[in-house]
């Protein structure tokens, strides 16, 4: 028992000793570990400092490289900027020059376009005027055709009467033929109110209407207006040759009027009647109508007498005007305004070839009718007119 106990104690003691030894070994190991830890800390501090120095150096080197690179890039940018500025200046100058040339070209083009447009408008205006003139002439010809158709019908009706009359008067005609062709005016047929053939000069003979009832014998009627059956708004050629019916309304023709007044001295008589059947007259002791080279101007108009007033004085020395031959002194064509050919000045105080109307209200105080201002006032249109000339042999006796 005692041995077992001793042995147990010995074992315990040995265990305690072993334990203590183990503890000491553990403490030694701990001390070594602490010493190693301190060494490690020192090494860490040492290497950390070196690492930091290396990192700092690396950063400084990197920063320096960056600075150099950035500086190089900035220099490159500056150079590119300078080059761009030079290019920009060149391009700006080129653009400015192109704009200047474009503006010059545009201005020239616009000027040319304006000129072309103006020329086009002028051409259109000319064509419009021509078309209007042609339309007027067409209307005139249409009206004239209708009038002439009626005249032809009347002439056909009268043809038989004339044939019968010629048959009945053949003997009288044979005895007077020589006298007819030797006559140079109606003065050769005193007392006659009919149509006779006269030969004024070396030109062709032509028929004329004679009158011996209004103002004595021997007058040659050169114009008559009584009922509006003949249109007097006619062109130059028609006024030169004459138109109408010698037994009714007519105009003898400017060329015949010139030949008559140039062959020997003539006097002029204008007989007027209004719509109240009141009459008046204007007498001029001389009349001369120039030739076509002078536009059949009323070159001389003698001294006036009568009770109608001297409304034709304003027409003396004036050329004849028709709607297609403007020879008057007005800004406008008086023949277009007054609807008939006449010796217009600035349109004037008389218009015996104007538009005929059965009543005076429409044309009263206008320039469109048949008027003689010194008698019934401006524009008062008349019912009938007869213009006559006669050699002065009657008044010179």
VEXGUDO-751262 format. One line per field, with one value per residue (C-alpha): x, y, z; residue in one letter. Coordinates in pm, whole numbers. Example, Ala and Ser with C-alpha at 12.3 -4.5 7.8 and 13.67 -1.06 7.14 Angstrom:
east	(1230 | 1367)
north	(-450 | -106)
up	(780 | 714)
type	(A | S)
This chain:
east	(0 | 274 | 470 | 180 | 130 | 493 | 493 | 181 | 337 | 653 | 455 | 275 | 597 | 746 | 441 | 469 | 837 | 759 | 484 | 709 | 968 | 709 | 604 | 959 | 994 | 675 | 800 | 1126 | 941 | 721 | 1024 | 1175 | 850 | 842 | 1202 | 1118 | 812 | 1023 | 1270 | 991 | 853 | 1197 | 1231 | 881 | 963 | 1287 | 1131 | 826 | 1053 | 1241 | 917 | 783 | 1107 | 1085 | 720 | 799 | 1082 | 859 | 584 | 830 | 967 | 619 | 512 | 819 | 744 | 384 | 496 | 727 | 456 | 196 | 440 | 512 | 142 | 78 | 350 | 203 | -143 | 0 | 163 | -160 | -351 | -112 | -145 | -522 | -522 | -320 | -556 | -855 | -720 | -659 | -1003 | -1164 | -997 | -1101 | -1459 | -1471 | -1344 | -1594 | -1875 | -1765 | -1760 | -2090 | -2243 | -2108 | -2238 | -2574 | -2604 | -2521 | -2762 | -3037 | -2969 | -2983 | -3303 | -3459 | -3360 | -3506 | -3825 | -3859 | -3800 | -4059 | -4312 | -4245 | -4290 | -4611 | -4736 | -4653 | -4829 | -5126 | -5147 | -5121 | -5387 | -5617 | -5563 | -5636 | -5946 | -6064 | -5998 | -6176 | -6475 | -6467 | -6446 | -6729 | -6945 | -6844 | -6926 | -7274 | -7325 | -7190 | -7416 | -7713 | -7583 | -7544 | -7902 | -8013 | -7800 | -7947 | -8292 | -8195 | -8006 | -8322 | -8438 | -8103 | -8108 | -8453 | -8350 | -8041 | -8252 | -8495 | -8217 | -7985 | -8047 | -7983 | -7666 | -7532 | -7574 | -7407 | -7124 | -6873 | -6967 | -6936 | -6578 | -6465 | -6597 | -6343 | -6597 | -6970 | -6951 | -7007 | -7353 | -7527 | -7860 | -7774 | -7818 | -7710 | -7399 | -7164 | -6823 | -6543 | -6179 | -5965 | -5614 | -5413 | -5540 | -5846 | -6194 | -6420 | -6786 | -6889 | -7212 | -7317 | -7538 | -7704 | -7976 | -7801 | -7568 | -7613 | -7497 | -7185 | -7090 | -6910 | -7009 | -6701 | -6868 | -7225 | -7366 | -7742 | -7838 | -7535 | -7564 | -7190 | -6912 | -6663 | -6410 | -6185 | -5818 | -5578 | -5618 | -5998 | -5985 | -5732 | -5949 | -6290 | -6588 | -6967 | -7248 | -7261 | -7641 | -7624 | -7346 | -6989 | -6644 | -6498 | -6141 | -5834 | -5653 | -5948 | -5986 | -5617 | -5645 | -5952 | -5808 | -5467 | -5612 | -5761 | -5863 | -6162 | -6391 | -6545 | -6901 | -7007 | -7380 | -7489 | -7827 | -7905 | -8179 | -8416 | -8386 | -8211 | -7941 | -7629 | -7330 | -6961 | -6805 | -6431 | -6314 | -6023 | -5926 | -5615 | -5547 | -5186 | -5080 | -5011 | -4641 | -4760 | -5024 | -5302 | -5259 | -5520 | -5249 | -5471 | -5808 | -5935 | -6135 | -6444 | -6799 | -7136 | -7344 | -7199 | -6874 | -6515 | -6465 | -6238 | -5970 | -5800 | -5755 | -5564 | -5212 | -5287 | -5218 | -5493 | -5514 | -5678 | -5672 | -5379 | -5190 | -5142 | -5040 | -5210 | -5059 | -5221 | -5049 | -5306 | -5442 | -5744 | -5889 | -5908 | -6062 | -6305 | -6386 | -6320 | -6051 | -6000 | -5746 | -5699 | -5478 | -5505 | -5831 | -5985 | -6324 | -6477 | -6520 | -6749 | -6635 | -6711 | -6950 | -7310 | -7595 | -7970 | -7980 | -7744 | -7775 | -7513 | -7246 | -7336 | -7030 | -6802 | -6552 | -6720 | -7002 | -7034 | -6977 | -6897 | -6825 | -6863 | -7230 | -7407 | -7128 | -6860 | -6941 | -7302 | -7362 | -7538 | -7805 | -7656 | -7354 | -7267 | -6922 | -6889 | -6622 | -6652 | -6411 | -6385 | -6494 | -6842 | -6725 | -6455 | -6699)
north	(0 | 233 | 141 | 204 | 534 | 626 | 515 | 719 | 1021 | 965 | 952 | 1264 | 1437 | 1326 | 1451 | 1780 | 1804 | 1719 | 1968 | 2239 | 2149 | 2178 | 2510 | 2634 | 2515 | 2692 | 3008 | 2980 | 2935 | 3228 | 3441 | 3335 | 3416 | 3758 | 3815 | 3703 | 3926 | 4225 | 4139 | 4108 | 4445 | 4599 | 4438 | 4555 | 4910 | 4894 | 4756 | 4980 | 5285 | 5153 | 5065 | 5411 | 5564 | 5347 | 5432 | 5801 | 5779 | 5591 | 5851 | 6134 | 5963 | 5895 | 6255 | 6385 | 6162 | 6280 | 6641 | 6590 | 6408 | 6669 | 6945 | 6774 | 6730 | 7094 | 7205 | 6984 | 7132 | 7482 | 7403 | 7249 | 7553 | 7786 | 7581 | 7580 | 7956 | 7998 | 7766 | 7940 | 8276 | 8139 | 7981 | 8298 | 8506 | 8257 | 8249 | 8631 | 8648 | 8385 | 8574 | 8896 | 8729 | 8558 | 8893 | 9052 | 8764 | 8772 | 9148 | 9115 | 8825 | 9019 | 9322 | 9103 | 8936 | 9279 | 9391 | 9079 | 9116 | 9482 | 9394 | 9117 | 9355 | 9613 | 9345 | 9229 | 9588 | 9632 | 9309 | 9410 | 9745 | 9572 | 9319 | 9597 | 9791 | 9482 | 9413 | 9768 | 9732 | 9395 | 9548 | 9842 | 9611 | 9401 | 9709 | 9839 | 9503 | 9515 | 9870 | 9784 | 9480 | 9704 | 9953 | 9673 | 9568 | 9926 | 9961 | 9644 | 9786 | 10116 | 9958 | 9897 | 10253 | 10388 | 10167 | 10292 | 10651 | 10613 | 10471 | 10760 | 11021 | 10869 | 11146 | 11414 | 11235 | 11226 | 11601 | 11673 | 11416 | 11659 | 11918 | 11659 | 11560 | 11914 | 12023 | 12060 | 12137 | 12160 | 12523 | 12382 | 12261 | 12564 | 12476 | 12103 | 11895 | 11567 | 11358 | 11458 | 11346 | 11601 | 11599 | 11824 | 11775 | 11517 | 11247 | 11030 | 11183 | 11104 | 11156 | 11426 | 11532 | 11888 | 12120 | 12445 | 12468 | 12545 | 12834 | 12911 | 12732 | 12537 | 12380 | 12042 | 11837 | 11684 | 11539 | 11464 | 11325 | 11269 | 10939 | 10739 | 10479 | 10503 | 10442 | 10731 | 10581 | 10452 | 10405 | 10627 | 10447 | 10476 | 10847 | 10899 | 10726 | 10828 | 10616 | 10612 | 10685 | 11013 | 11006 | 10963 | 10980 | 10995 | 11151 | 11248 | 11144 | 11344 | 11292 | 11429 | 11716 | 11799 | 11785 | 12011 | 12280 | 12269 | 12310 | 12657 | 12878 | 12738 | 12861 | 12649 | 12627 | 12418 | 12367 | 12239 | 12122 | 12019 | 11786 | 12082 | 12129 | 12461 | 12536 | 12748 | 12783 | 12873 | 13022 | 13053 | 13245 | 13009 | 12648 | 12455 | 12092 | 11976 | 11646 | 11314 | 11394 | 11661 | 11431 | 11623 | 11917 | 12193 | 12430 | 12738 | 12841 | 13183 | 13452 | 13332 | 13461 | 13309 | 13238 | 12905 | 13041 | 12986 | 12636 | 12524 | 12787 | 12558 | 12302 | 12532 | 12410 | 12074 | 11739 | 11485 | 11210 | 10867 | 10593 | 10429 | 10751 | 10984 | 11331 | 11554 | 11766 | 11575 | 11334 | 11080 | 10991 | 11220 | 10999 | 10713 | 10941 | 11118 | 10808 | 10964 | 11115 | 11495 | 11778 | 11755 | 11995 | 11907 | 11738 | 12086 | 12258 | 12066 | 11703 | 11664 | 11307 | 11177 | 10898 | 10959 | 10920 | 10976 | 11154 | 11404 | 11303 | 11027 | 11232 | 11569 | 11748 | 11468 | 11430 | 11136 | 11287 | 11527 | 11870 | 12234 | 12389 | 12757 | 12703 | 12483 | 12450 | 12190 | 11838 | 11904 | 11645 | 11744 | 11585 | 11657 | 11817 | 11904 | 12035 | 12195 | 12372 | 12587 | 12764 | 13131 | 13237 | 13300 | 13538 | 13703 | 13817)
up	(0 | 97 | -212 | -437 | -275 | -312 | -664 | -726 | -560 | -758 | -1075 | -975 | -894 | -1222 | -1399 | -1219 | -1309 | -1669 | -1670 | -1534 | -1792 | -2055 | -1913 | -1920 | -2278 | -2359 | -2192 | -2383 | -2705 | -2616 | -2550 | -2880 | -3052 | -2888 | -2989 | -3345 | -3349 | -3247 | -3518 | -3765 | -3656 | -3701 | -4042 | -4131 | -4023 | -4218 | -4532 | -4495 | -4495 | -4795 | -4970 | -4897 | -5027 | -5336 | -5382 | -5332 | -5582 | -5822 | -5779 | -5828 | -6137 | -6264 | -6191 | -6367 | -6664 | -6653 | -6634 | -6929 | -7122 | -7034 | -7126 | -7456 | -7520 | -7426 | -7664 | -7934 | -7861 | -7878 | -8210 | -8339 | -8209 | -8389 | -8705 | -8666 | -8613 | -8931 | -9118 | -8965 | -9080 | -9429 | -9442 | -9302 | -9571 | -9838 | -9704 | -9692 | -10051 | -10161 | -9985 | -10152 | -10494 | -10421 | -10324 | -10641 | -10853 | -10670 | -10721 | -11090 | -11126 | -10947 | -11165 | -11476 | -11353 | -11284 | -11632 | -11788 | -11582 | -11681 | -12046 | -12015 | -11857 | -12129 | -12396 | -12230 | -12215 | -12584 | -12675 | -12459 | -12638 | -12978 | -12879 | -12755 | -13077 | -13282 | -13073 | -13139 | -13511 | -13516 | -13339 | -13576 | -13877 | -13735 | -13686 | -14028 | -14187 | -14036 | -14160 | -14503 | -14518 | -14456 | -14712 | -14966 | -14906 | -14948 | -15259 | -15407 | -15346 | -15499 | -15789 | -15980 | -15912 | -16030 | -16339 | -16423 | -16354 | -16572 | -16849 | -16827 | -16807 | -17067 | -17312 | -17051 | -16941 | -17295 | -17325 | -16991 | -16997 | -17137 | -16877 | -16594 | -16677 | -16736 | -16390 | -16109 | -15834 | -15764 | -15876 | -16225 | -16114 | -15962 | -15808 | -15783 | -15468 | -15627 | -15692 | -15976 | -16104 | -16099 | -16205 | -15990 | -16124 | -16318 | -16083 | -16127 | -16139 | -15845 | -15747 | -15501 | -15333 | -15418 | -15213 | -15318 | -15051 | -14721 | -14807 | -15173 | -15493 | -15575 | -15240 | -15231 | -14926 | -14762 | -14454 | -14344 | -14014 | -13991 | -13828 | -13706 | -13982 | -14059 | -13805 | -13799 | -13556 | -13836 | -13910 | -14105 | -14438 | -14431 | -14348 | -14627 | -14890 | -14757 | -14652 | -14629 | -14873 | -15066 | -15037 | -14658 | -14403 | -14535 | -14521 | -14861 | -14774 | -14673 | -15001 | -15205 | -14958 | -15002 | -15384 | -15382 | -15151 | -15321 | -15672 | -15608 | -15312 | -15119 | -14844 | -14566 | -14436 | -14132 | -14075 | -13730 | -13592 | -13231 | -13103 | -13060 | -13439 | -13387 | -13644 | -13661 | -13889 | -13895 | -14208 | -14281 | -14584 | -14650 | -14593 | -14701 | -14612 | -14658 | -14816 | -14649 | -14603 | -14357 | -14205 | -14387 | -14151 | -14148 | -14260 | -14318 | -14177 | -14280 | -14103 | -13914 | -13931 | -13835 | -13523 | -13404 | -13260 | -13373 | -13227 | -13510 | -13455 | -13206 | -13488 | -13725 | -13808 | -13644 | -13810 | -13855 | -13592 | -13594 | -13331 | -13514 | -13603 | -13305 | -13431 | -13171 | -12892 | -12608 | -12373 | -12488 | -12832 | -12873 | -13148 | -12897 | -12637 | -12873 | -13084 | -13426 | -13648 | -13643 | -13649 | -13272 | -13080 | -12712 | -12815 | -12868 | -12887 | -13178 | -13272 | -13574 | -13645 | -13295 | -13188 | -13299 | -13048 | -13077 | -12741 | -12587 | -12219 | -12227 | -12403 | -12256 | -12115 | -12237 | -12520 | -12694 | -12902 | -13195 | -13042 | -13122 | -12782 | -12878 | -12968 | -12710 | -12456 | -12385 | -12499 | -12604 | -12875 | -13197 | -13412 | -13753 | -13920 | -14278 | -14372 | -14718 | -14924 | -15233 | -15469 | -15379 | -15726 | -15585 | -15310 | -15523 | -15792)
type	(X | X | X | X | X | X | X | X | X | X | X | X | X | X | X | X | X | X | X | X | X | X | X | X | X | X | X | X | X | X | X | X | X | X | X | X | X | X | X | X | X | X | X | X | X | X | X | X | X | X | X | X | X | X | X | X | X | X | X | X | X | X | X | X | X | X | X | X | X | X | X | X | X | X | X | X | X | X | X | X | X | X | X | X | X | X | X | X | X | X | X | X | X | X | X | X | X | X | X | X | X | X | X | X | X | X | X | X | X | X | X | X | X | X | X | X | X | X | X | X | X | X | X | X | X | X | X | X | X | X | X | X | X | X | X | X | X | X | X | X | X | X | X | X | X | X | X | X | X | X | X | X | X | X | X | X | X | X | X | X | X | X | X | X | X | X | X | X | X | X | X | X | X | X | X | X | X | X | X | X | X | X | X | X | X | X | X | X | X | X | X | X | X | X | X | X | X | X | X | X | X | X | X | X | X | X | X | X | X | X | X | X | X | X | X | X | X | X | X | X | X | X | X | X | X | X | X | X | X | X | X | X | X | X | X | X | X | X | X | X | X | X | X | X | X | X | X | X | X | X | X | X | X | X | X | X | X | X | X | X | X | X | X | X | X | X | X | X | X | X | X | X | X | X | X | X | X | X | X | X | X | X | X | X | X | X | X | X | X | X | X | X | X | X | X | X | X | X | X | X | X | X | X | X | X | X | X | X | X | X | X | X | X | X | X | X | X | X | X | X | X | X | X | X | X | X | X | X | X | X | X | X | X | X | X | X | X | X | X | X | X | X | X | X | X | X | X | X | X | X | X | X | X | X | X | X | X | X | X | X | X | X | X | X | X | X | X | X | X | X | X | X | X | X | X | X | X | X | X | X | X | X | X | X | X | X | X | X | X | X | X | X | X | X | X | X | X)
